[in-house]
Amino acid sequence: MPEVSPSEARVLKFLAGKVGVQKSLSETEILPDGMNEREVSSAISWLDKKELLLVERKEHLSYALTDEGKRFLETGLPEEMAFKLAAKKGDIPTAELIEELGGKDGKIAIAQLARLGIKPSGGVVSVKGKDSLKDIFRKRTLFLSGLPQSAASDPELLDHFRKREDIISEKKRMERIVTLTDAGLKLSGQVSTEDQVSEITPDLLKNGTWRGKDFRRYDLNAPVERINSAVFHPITFLKDRVRRIFLEMGFTEMTGHYVEYAGWNMDALFIPQDHPARDMQDTFYIDADREIPFEDKEVLKIFQEAHEKGVEEYSGWGYHWDVEKAKQLVLRTHTTVSTIHYLYKHKDAPQAAFSVEKVFRHESVDWKHLAELHQIEGTYYAKDASLSTLFWLMKEFYGRLGFHDLKFIPSYYPYTEPSLDVVVKINGKEMELGGSGVFRPEVTRPLGLKEPVVAWGLGLERLAMIYYGLDDIRDIYRTDIDWLRKFPLKF
């Protein structure tokens, strides 16, 4: 029979007195006198290892509306609001719809309507003959209003909203179900709950209090657990694999800085200075204790000209551009800023470059969002660069990772036109991995780039979720060594 500590003995006796063998209790129901939750949990783990208990783990999930979800429930989902606007006006230009709903909600609305079969045609959204979608909007709203109960009754809608950004939050709770084995029941009548001496100290020997004490036995021949050698973290491994794929495809690796000027991070990409992405809710601003001079001051005039007046036959935003906003320091929100820096210094086509680096987003952390994440950035600048080139590059890249079922969904980004979201399908489920598109002339021509530029920004952690079979992006950065070792570090 294995040796047990007094704490383990108390747990065994408690279970034997409550349920006997082959009956189960939740860990939270096991409350021996004089023991706290931490001590009970530790004792259960050791008894499980000694095969005196059987421990099963049961995961409980609960769902609730985020602040954004509550807002949508009150004002209406973006896709429903867009549908109503389009139905009221007959047809509505995409730009007008985005302006009416706001940049963030407008983008969500266009993406969701596209998934429902309403795709912008010629820059216009039309919902004629789509009245059947009203029932879908009604069901979505009822689902949100019925949380958390509706999560169990409608798994299809639950899956839909789990894939959407910051509408519902998911909480996981792991429960351990404990069952006493025959060996545990037998041992419960033989063990003592009296405290044992497990360590002989100088004081114990000096004052003689060791006399009459029960000493815990040690097995000096017990096997020592083998220590495994170090391995790459799954993210490090995947990052290296992505790098090798691009290098094999003939791309050059580029690097950037965590801290950037808003001018390069936003203005260079033709993102207007009143765009929602610049809000402090979305971007981390840095409060520097001294002014840091803006290098390449000549580009400030280039940005101003593009924003206020446009370029050639393309009109700008037509507002007063503020140079002080361009000088603000931010933690980069994307690695596309590295692309702009790189192409500004390498204007001779063709150019093919990539990076896999960290970006920072001031957003709520949930099952598929992190505030600090890696972005797979890529660009191709050449006379023959086009959407067809982009499609081929994406299919080639993901094909080498083993993913062949890709979709490209029309989307909206201020600096690309057309804009596309890259969606990969695996095990029957679709997941959006990032955005892509062709840079607008307002981005490329002011910087002296004469040929088309295609670019993409994809999430490395999203890719890891698919490859490693994870349901929660936060699990990637768990520090449980046993958990980390189970992943296959090969393709």
C-alpha positions as CSV (number, residue, x, y, z in Angstrom):
1,M,0.0,0.0,0.0
2,P,1.3,3.5,-0.8
3,E,2.3,5.9,1.9
4,V,0.0,8.9,2.4
5,S,0.4,12.2,4.3
6,P,-2.0,13.2,7.1
7,S,-3.8,15.6,4.6
8,E,-4.3,12.8,2.1
9,A,-5.5,10.5,4.9
10,R,-8.1,13.2,6.0
11,V,-9.4,13.3,2.4
12,L,-9.6,9.5,2.1
13,K,-11.5,9.3,5.4
14,F,-13.9,12.1,4.4
15,L,-14.7,10.3,1.1
16,A,-15.1,7.0,2.8
17,G,-17.5,8.4,5.3
18,K,-19.5,10.3,2.7
19,V,-19.8,8.1,-0.3
20,G,-17.8,5.0,-0.1
21,V,-16.4,3.4,-3.2
22,Q,-17.7,4.0,-6.8
23,K,-19.6,7.1,-5.9
24,S,-18.4,10.6,-6.9
25,L,-18.1,14.0,-5.4
26,S,-17.1,17.4,-6.9
27,E,-13.9,18.7,-5.4
28,T,-15.8,21.7,-4.0
29,E,-17.9,19.3,-1.9
30,I,-14.8,17.7,-0.2
31,L,-14.4,19.7,3.1
32,P,-12.5,17.7,5.8
33,D,-12.2,19.5,9.1
34,G,-9.1,21.8,9.4
35,M,-8.2,21.8,5.7
36,N,-8.5,24.7,3.3
37,E,-9.2,24.5,-0.5
38,R,-5.6,24.6,-1.5
39,E,-4.7,21.7,0.8
40,V,-7.6,19.6,-0.4
41,S,-6.7,20.3,-4.0
42,S,-3.1,19.2,-3.4
43,A,-4.1,16.1,-1.5
44,I,-6.5,15.0,-4.3
45,S,-3.7,15.4,-6.9
46,W,-1.4,13.2,-4.9
47,L,-4.1,10.6,-4.2
48,D,-4.9,10.5,-7.9
49,K,-1.3,9.9,-8.8
50,K,-1.2,7.0,-6.2
51,E,-4.3,5.5,-7.8
52,L,-6.3,5.8,-4.6
53,L,-8.7,8.1,-6.3
54,L,-10.0,8.5,-9.8
55,V,-10.2,12.1,-10.9
56,E,-12.2,13.3,-14.0
57,R,-12.1,16.8,-15.3
58,K,-15.2,18.5,-16.5
59,E,-15.2,21.8,-18.2
60,H,-17.9,24.3,-17.6
61,L,-18.4,27.3,-20.0
62,S,-20.5,30.3,-19.4
63,Y,-21.3,33.3,-21.6
64,A,-22.3,36.9,-21.1
65,L,-22.6,40.1,-23.2
66,T,-19.6,42.4,-23.3
67,D,-20.1,46.1,-23.2
68,E,-20.0,46.1,-27.0
69,G,-22.6,43.3,-27.1
70,K,-24.9,45.3,-24.8
71,R,-24.6,48.3,-27.1
72,F,-25.5,46.2,-30.1
73,L,-28.5,44.7,-28.2
74,E,-29.7,48.2,-27.5
75,T,-29.0,49.9,-30.8
76,G,-29.2,46.9,-33.1
77,L,-26.5,44.7,-34.7
78,P,-24.4,46.5,-37.4
79,E,-25.6,44.2,-40.2
80,E,-29.2,44.8,-39.3
81,M,-28.7,48.6,-39.1
82,A,-27.0,48.5,-42.5
83,F,-29.8,46.4,-43.9
84,K,-32.4,48.9,-42.7
85,L,-30.4,51.8,-44.2
86,A,-30.0,50.1,-47.6
87,A,-33.7,49.1,-47.6
88,K,-34.8,52.6,-46.8
89,K,-32.7,54.2,-49.5
90,G,-33.0,51.5,-52.1
91,D,-29.3,51.2,-52.9
92,I,-26.6,52.8,-50.8
93,P,-22.9,53.5,-51.6
94,T,-20.5,51.6,-49.4
95,A,-18.7,54.8,-48.4
96,E,-22.0,56.4,-47.3
97,L,-23.0,53.3,-45.3
98,I,-19.7,53.3,-43.5
99,E,-20.1,57.0,-42.7
100,E,-23.6,56.5,-41.4
101,L,-22.7,53.7,-39.1
102,G,-19.2,54.8,-38.2
103,G,-15.9,53.2,-39.3
104,K,-15.9,50.2,-37.0
105,D,-19.5,49.3,-37.2
106,G,-19.6,50.0,-40.9
107,K,-16.8,47.5,-41.5
108,I,-18.5,44.9,-39.3
109,A,-21.8,45.4,-41.2
110,I,-20.2,45.0,-44.6
111,A,-18.3,41.9,-43.6
112,Q,-21.4,40.3,-42.0
113,L,-23.7,41.2,-45.0
114,A,-21.1,39.7,-47.3
115,R,-21.4,36.4,-45.3
116,L,-25.1,36.5,-45.8
117,G,-24.8,36.9,-49.6
118,I,-25.0,40.7,-49.9
119,K,-21.7,41.8,-51.4
120,P,-21.0,45.3,-52.6
121,S,-21.2,45.6,-56.3
122,G,-19.7,48.7,-58.0
123,G,-19.3,50.3,-54.6
124,V,-23.0,50.0,-53.8
125,V,-24.9,47.8,-51.3
126,S,-28.3,46.5,-52.4
127,V,-30.7,44.4,-50.3
128,K,-33.5,44.1,-52.8
129,G,-35.2,40.7,-52.5
130,K,-33.4,39.9,-49.2
131,D,-36.4,40.3,-46.8
132,S,-35.7,36.7,-45.5
133,L,-32.7,38.1,-43.7
134,K,-34.9,39.9,-41.2
135,D,-35.7,36.6,-39.6
136,I,-31.9,35.9,-39.2
137,F,-31.4,39.3,-37.5
138,R,-34.4,38.7,-35.2
139,K,-32.9,35.3,-34.1
140,R,-29.5,36.9,-33.5
141,T,-31.0,39.6,-31.3
142,L,-33.1,37.1,-29.4
143,F,-30.1,35.0,-28.8
144,L,-28.1,37.9,-27.3
145,S,-31.1,39.0,-25.1
146,G,-31.4,35.4,-23.8
147,L,-27.8,34.9,-22.6
148,P,-26.6,33.0,-20.7
149,Q,-29.5,30.5,-21.1
150,S,-29.6,30.8,-24.9
151,A,-26.0,29.6,-25.2
152,A,-27.1,26.0,-24.4
153,S,-30.2,26.0,-26.6
154,D,-28.7,27.3,-29.8
155,P,-25.2,26.0,-30.4
156,E,-25.2,27.3,-34.0
157,L,-25.7,30.9,-33.0
158,L,-23.3,30.5,-30.1
159,D,-20.6,29.4,-32.6
160,H,-21.5,32.4,-34.7
161,F,-21.0,35.0,-32.0
162,R,-17.9,33.3,-30.5
163,K,-16.3,33.9,-33.9
164,R,-17.2,37.6,-33.9
165,E,-15.2,40.3,-32.2
166,D,-16.0,41.3,-28.6
167,I,-19.8,40.7,-28.5
168,I,-19.9,37.8,-26.0
169,S,-17.4,36.8,-23.4
170,E,-16.6,33.3,-22.5
171,K,-15.5,32.1,-19.1
172,K,-14.1,28.6,-18.4
173,R,-14.3,26.8,-15.1
174,M,-12.7,23.4,-14.7
175,E,-14.4,21.0,-12.1
176,R,-12.7,17.9,-10.8
177,I,-15.0,14.9,-10.1
178,V,-13.5,12.6,-7.5
179,T,-14.2,8.9,-7.1
180,L,-12.8,6.7,-4.3
181,T,-11.2,3.5,-5.6
182,D,-11.3,0.1,-3.8
183,A,-7.7,0.6,-2.8
184,G,-8.5,4.0,-1.4
185,L,-11.5,2.7,0.5
186,K,-9.4,-0.1,2.0
187,L,-6.5,2.3,3.0
188,S,-8.9,4.9,4.5
189,G,-9.4,2.5,7.5
190,Q,-5.7,2.0,8.1
191,V,-4.1,5.4,7.9
192,S,-3.6,8.0,10.6
193,T,-4.6,11.7,10.3
194,E,-2.1,12.6,13.0
195,D,0.7,15.0,11.9
196,Q,3.9,13.3,11.0
197,V,7.4,14.6,11.1
198,S,8.6,15.0,7.5
199,E,11.8,17.0,8.2
200,I,14.3,16.6,11.0
201,T,15.5,20.0,12.1
202,P,18.3,21.1,14.6
203,D,15.6,22.4,16.9
204,L,13.7,19.1,16.9
205,L,16.9,17.3,18.0
206,K,17.9,19.9,20.6
207,N,14.7,20.1,22.5
208,G,13.9,16.4,22.2
209,T,10.4,16.9,20.8
210,W,11.1,14.2,18.2
211,R,10.4,11.6,20.9
212,G,7.1,9.8,20.5
213,K,6.5,11.4,17.1
214,D,5.3,9.5,14.0
215,F,7.9,9.9,11.3
216,R,6.9,9.9,7.6
217,R,8.6,7.1,5.7
218,Y,10.8,7.8,2.7
219,D,11.6,5.4,-0.1
220,L,15.2,6.0,-1.0
221,N,14.9,3.7,-4.0
222,A,12.0,5.6,-5.6
223,P,12.6,6.3,-9.2
224,V,13.5,9.9,-10.1
225,E,11.3,11.5,-12.8
226,R,13.3,12.0,-16.0
227,I,13.8,15.7,-16.9
228,N,13.1,16.3,-20.6
229,S,15.4,18.6,-22.5
230,A,14.3,22.1,-23.6
231,V,12.2,22.5,-26.7
232,F,10.9,25.4,-28.7
233,H,7.7,27.1,-27.5
234,P,4.9,26.3,-30.0
235,I,4.7,29.9,-31.1
236,T,8.5,30.1,-31.6
237,F,8.4,27.0,-33.7
238,L,5.5,28.2,-35.8
239,K,7.1,31.6,-36.3
240,D,10.3,29.9,-37.5
241,R,8.3,27.8,-39.9
242,V,6.5,30.8,-41.4
243,R,9.9,32.6,-41.8
244,R,11.4,29.6,-43.6
245,I,8.4,29.4,-46.0
246,F,8.7,33.0,-47.1
247,L,12.5,32.7,-47.4
248,E,12.0,29.7,-49.6
249,M,9.6,31.7,-51.7
250,G,12.3,34.3,-52.3
251,F,11.1,37.0,-49.9
252,T,13.4,39.3,-47.9
253,E,12.8,39.6,-44.2
254,M,12.2,43.2,-42.9
255,T,12.2,44.4,-39.3
256,G,10.6,47.4,-37.5
257,H,10.2,49.1,-34.1
258,Y,7.7,48.6,-31.4
259,V,7.4,52.4,-31.0
260,E,6.3,54.3,-34.1
261,Y,5.2,57.8,-35.0
262,A,1.5,58.0,-35.7
263,G,2.5,59.6,-39.0
264,W,4.1,56.4,-40.2
265,N,1.7,54.0,-38.4
266,M,-1.5,55.8,-39.6
267,D,-1.0,58.8,-41.9
268,A,1.3,57.1,-44.3
269,L,-1.4,54.5,-44.8
270,F,-4.0,57.2,-45.6
271,I,-5.9,56.5,-42.4
272,P,-7.7,59.8,-41.6
273,Q,-6.8,61.6,-38.4
274,D,-10.4,61.2,-37.1
275,H,-10.6,57.5,-37.8
276,P,-11.9,55.3,-34.9
277,A,-8.7,53.2,-35.0
278,R,-6.8,56.3,-33.6
279,D,-8.9,56.4,-30.5
280,M,-7.3,55.5,-27.2
281,Q,-9.7,52.6,-26.9
282,D,-7.9,51.0,-29.9
283,T,-4.4,52.3,-29.8
284,F,-1.7,52.5,-27.1
285,Y,-0.3,56.1,-27.0
286,I,3.1,56.8,-25.4
287,D,3.4,59.8,-23.1
288,A,7.1,60.7,-23.7
289,D,8.8,63.0,-21.2
290,R,10.7,64.8,-24.0
291,E,10.1,65.5,-27.7
292,I,11.6,63.0,-30.0
293,P,12.5,64.5,-33.4
294,F,10.6,63.1,-36.4
295,E,13.1,61.6,-38.8
296,D,12.5,62.1,-42.6
297,K,10.7,65.4,-42.1
298,E,10.0,65.7,-45.8
299,V,7.5,62.9,-45.6
300,L,5.3,65.0,-43.3
301,K,4.5,67.3,-46.2
302,I,3.9,64.2,-48.4
303,F,1.3,62.9,-45.9
304,Q,-0.3,66.3,-45.6
305,E,-0.7,66.7,-49.3
306,A,-2.2,63.2,-49.7
307,H,-4.7,63.7,-46.9
308,E,-5.8,67.2,-47.8
309,K,-5.7,67.2,-51.6
310,G,-5.2,63.6,-52.7
311,V,-2.9,62.5,-55.5
312,E,-3.5,63.0,-59.3
313,E,-7.0,62.0,-60.1
314,Y,-7.6,60.6,-56.6
315,S,-9.2,63.0,-54.1
316,G,-7.9,63.2,-50.5
317,W,-10.0,63.4,-47.3
318,G,-10.5,67.1,-47.7
319,Y,-9.9,68.2,-44.1
320,H,-7.2,70.1,-42.3
321,W,-4.3,67.7,-41.5
322,D,-2.7,68.3,-38.1
323,V,1.1,67.7,-38.1
324,E,1.1,67.4,-34.3
325,K,-1.1,64.3,-34.4
326,A,1.4,62.7,-36.9
327,K,4.2,63.3,-34.3
328,Q,2.4,61.4,-31.6
329,L,4.2,58.2,-30.4
330,V,2.3,54.9,-30.4
331,L,2.9,51.2,-29.9
332,R,2.6,50.0,-33.5
333,T,-0.9,48.6,-34.2
334,H,0.2,46.6,-37.2
335,T,3.4,45.6,-39.0
336,T,2.1,47.2,-42.2
337,V,4.1,50.2,-41.0
338,S,7.3,48.1,-41.6
339,T,6.1,47.6,-45.1
340,I,5.7,51.3,-45.7
341,H,9.2,52.0,-44.2
342,Y,10.7,49.3,-46.3
343,L,9.2,50.3,-49.6
344,Y,10.0,54.0,-49.0
345,K,13.7,52.9,-48.8
346,H,13.4,50.3,-51.7
347,K,11.5,52.0,-54.5
348,D,12.9,49.9,-57.3
349,A,10.5,47.2,-58.3
350,P,10.2,44.3,-57.9
351,Q,10.3,43.9,-54.1
352,A,9.0,41.0,-52.0
353,A,9.3,41.3,-48.3
354,F,7.9,39.9,-45.1
355,S,8.1,40.0,-41.3
356,V,6.7,38.1,-38.3
357,E,6.7,40.5,-35.4
358,K,4.7,41.8,-32.4
359,V,2.0,44.4,-32.6
360,F,-0.1,45.9,-29.9
361,R,-3.9,46.5,-29.8
362,H,-5.8,48.2,-27.0
363,E,-8.8,45.8,-27.0
364,S,-10.5,43.4,-24.7
365,V,-8.8,40.0,-24.4
366,D,-11.1,37.1,-25.2
367,W,-11.0,33.7,-26.8
368,K,-9.6,35.0,-30.1
369,H,-8.1,38.4,-29.2
370,L,-4.9,39.4,-27.4
371,A,-3.6,42.9,-26.7
372,E,-0.1,41.8,-27.7
373,L,0.2,39.4,-30.6
374,H,2.3,38.5,-33.7
375,Q,1.4,39.6,-37.2
376,I,2.6,37.9,-40.4
377,E,3.2,40.8,-42.7
378,G,4.0,40.5,-46.4
379,T,4.1,42.6,-49.5
380,Y,4.8,42.3,-53.2
381,Y,5.7,45.4,-55.2
382,A,6.0,44.8,-58.9
383,K,4.5,45.8,-62.3
384,D,2.5,42.5,-62.4
385,A,1.2,42.7,-58.8
386,S,-2.6,42.3,-58.8
387,L,-5.4,40.5,-56.9
388,S,-4.5,37.3,-58.8
389,T,-0.9,37.6,-57.5
390,L,-2.3,38.0,-54.0
391,F,-4.6,35.0,-54.3
392,W,-1.7,32.9,-55.6
393,L,0.7,34.0,-52.8
394,M,-1.9,33.3,-50.1
395,K,-2.7,29.9,-51.5
396,E,1.0,29.0,-51.8
397,F,1.8,30.2,-48.3
398,Y,-1.1,28.4,-46.6
399,G,-0.7,25.3,-48.8
400,R,2.9,24.9,-47.5
401,L,1.4,24.9,-44.0
402,G,-1.1,22.2,-45.0
403,F,-4.2,24.4,-45.3
404,H,-5.8,24.3,-48.8
405,D,-9.4,25.5,-48.3
406,L,-9.2,29.3,-48.4
407,K,-11.8,32.0,-49.0
408,F,-11.4,35.7,-49.7
409,I,-14.2,37.8,-48.4
410,P,-14.7,41.5,-49.5
411,S,-13.9,43.9,-46.6
412,Y,-12.9,47.5,-46.0
413,Y,-9.6,49.0,-45.0
414,P,-8.7,52.7,-45.4
415,Y,-5.4,51.9,-47.2
416,T,-6.3,49.1,-49.6
417,E,-8.8,48.9,-52.5
418,P,-10.0,46.3,-53.1
419,S,-9.7,44.9,-49.5
420,L,-10.2,41.2,-48.6
421,D,-10.3,39.2,-45.4
422,V,-8.5,35.8,-45.6
423,V,-10.6,33.0,-44.2
424,V,-9.3,29.4,-43.8
425,K,-11.6,26.4,-43.4
426,I,-10.6,23.4,-41.3
427,N,-12.7,20.6,-39.9
428,G,-15.8,22.3,-41.3
429,K,-15.2,25.6,-39.4
430,E,-14.1,28.9,-40.8
431,M,-11.8,31.3,-39.1
432,E,-10.7,34.8,-40.3
433,L,-6.9,35.1,-40.2
434,G,-6.3,38.6,-41.3
435,G,-6.7,41.3,-44.0
436,S,-5.2,41.8,-47.4
437,G,-5.6,43.9,-50.5
438,V,-4.0,46.3,-53.0
439,F,-2.6,49.5,-51.7
440,R,-4.5,52.6,-52.7
441,P,-2.7,55.1,-55.0
442,E,-3.0,57.7,-52.2
443,V,-0.6,55.4,-50.2
444,T,2.0,54.4,-52.8
445,R,2.3,57.3,-55.3
446,P,3.1,60.1,-52.7
447,L,6.1,57.9,-51.6
448,G,7.4,57.5,-55.2
449,L,6.2,53.9,-55.7
450,K,5.2,53.6,-59.4
451,E,4.0,50.0,-59.5
452,P,1.1,48.3,-57.8
453,V,1.6,46.9,-54.3
454,V,-0.3,44.0,-52.7
455,A,0.0,43.4,-49.0
456,W,-1.4,41.3,-46.2
457,G,-1.4,41.2,-42.4
458,L,-2.3,37.8,-40.9
459,G,-2.5,36.7,-37.2
460,L,0.2,34.2,-36.1
461,E,-1.8,33.2,-33.0
462,R,-4.9,32.6,-35.0
463,L,-2.9,30.3,-37.2
464,A,-1.6,28.6,-34.1
465,M,-5.1,28.0,-32.8
466,I,-5.9,26.1,-36.0
467,Y,-2.6,24.1,-36.2
468,Y,-2.6,23.1,-32.5
469,G,-6.4,22.6,-32.3
470,L,-7.1,25.2,-29.6
471,D,-10.5,26.8,-28.8
472,D,-9.0,29.7,-26.9
473,I,-6.2,31.9,-28.1
474,R,-5.1,32.6,-24.5
475,D,-4.1,28.9,-24.1
476,I,-1.1,29.5,-26.4
477,Y,0.7,31.4,-23.6
478,R,0.0,29.0,-20.7
479,T,3.1,28.2,-18.6
480,D,2.1,24.6,-17.9
481,I,5.2,22.6,-19.1
482,D,3.3,19.3,-19.5
483,W,0.6,21.1,-21.5
484,L,3.3,22.7,-23.7
485,R,5.1,19.4,-24.3
486,K,2.2,17.7,-25.9
487,F,2.2,19.7,-29.1
488,P,3.9,18.1,-32.1
489,L,6.6,20.5,-33.3
490,K,6.6,19.4,-36.9
491,F,4.5,19.8,-40.0
